Amino acid sequence: MPKTVDDWEQQVVTVAGAFSFVQTVLTTDKNPAALKMRLTLGPEFFVQVYVNVVTGTQNFVLVLGHQRLYGRDCAGGAWHRHPKSDPDAHDSSVEGAKPITVEEFLTEVQELVEEMDL
């Protein structure tokens, strides 16, 4: 797992480049503790990646318009999922609480995009 914000930024750019549905990668906020990036999939359609290397917080979210469609979060060392069936819910089941990498999240996004025909 990356240790610094720069390491995270480099990893996200590299991983995103392996997914043909990612059109652009933009760093929207960066400081020594935290990083926020936007991976554009289409108009008003993107993945947001937020990482805080001090607190260990990680947030990966798929957004269409101004609505979360799906997400995975880790705060305080505990992971949960925002399922596509109810993106505002917190799924802490065994599957929902599974730690996930950016690459694994983008693989899930790819499956969702195909399944939902987006």
N, C-alpha and C positions, 0 to 999 in steps of 0.2 A: 504494500500500500504506500502511495506517495506520502512523504513527510512534510514537504513545504508547499506553499501556494504555487510556486513556480513549477514544481514537480507535478502537481495536480493539473495545472493549466496545460503543460506539455502532454500529459497522459490523455486528457480529454480531447485535445486536438488530434492526437495520433489515433485514438480509438474511433472518434467520429469520422475520420477519413476512410475507415474501413466499411462504413455504411453508406450505400449509394443514395439513400433517401435523405441524408443530411446535406442540405444545400450550402449553408454557411455556418461558421463557428465564430462567435463574437464574445469577447470578454467584456462584460458590462460593468463590473465592479471588481476591484482588486486592491488589497492592502496586505501587509505582512501576515495577518491572521486569517483572512477570509477571501474567498473567490466566488464570483457569480458569473456564469457563462450562459449564453443562449445558442442553442443549436437549431437553426431554422429548417423546418421541413416543408413549409409552404406559407402562403399569406395567412397571418394570424395563427399559425400552427408551428409549435416549437417545443423543444425540451429545454427546461431550465435546470442547470446544475449549480448547486450551492454547497460549498464546503468551508468549514471553519476548522483549521488545523489546531487551534488552541483547545477548543471544546470537544473536538471529535465529531461535530455535527455534520451530517451529510444529507442533502435533500435532492432527489431526482424527481422531476415532475413533467408530465406530458400535458400541454396546454393547447386548447383550440379556442380561439376568440379570447375571452377572459375567463374561461372555465377550465378547471383541472379535470382531465379525463382519467388520469391514472398517476400514481406516484409511489415512491418508496422513500422513507425517511429514517434517519438514525439520530436520536438525540439522547444524550446521557448514556450512550452505549447500547440502547435498546432500539431495535429496528421494528418498523411496522409498515404496512402497505395500505394505500388508498385504492381499493379495487375499482375496476371499471364499472361494475354494477352499482356502486355507491361511492363515488370519489371523495365524499366528505367523511366517510366512515374510516375508522382505524382498525385494520385487521392485524391482530397480534397472534394469529394462529401460528402453528409451526412453519407453514409456508410463508405467511406474512411477516414473521419475525426473522426470517432467514437473511443474514448479511448478503449484500449484493454489490457488485462492482459496476462501474459506468458501462462497461462492455455488456455485462449481463442485463442491465437495465435497457440499453439500446436494442438488445436482442428481443426483450419482452415488448418494447415499443414496436419493433418491426412486425412481430406477430399480431399485435393489436391493430396496427394500421392495416394489415392485410385482412384480418378477421372483420374489422369494422368498415372495410372498403373506403378508407379515408385518403 
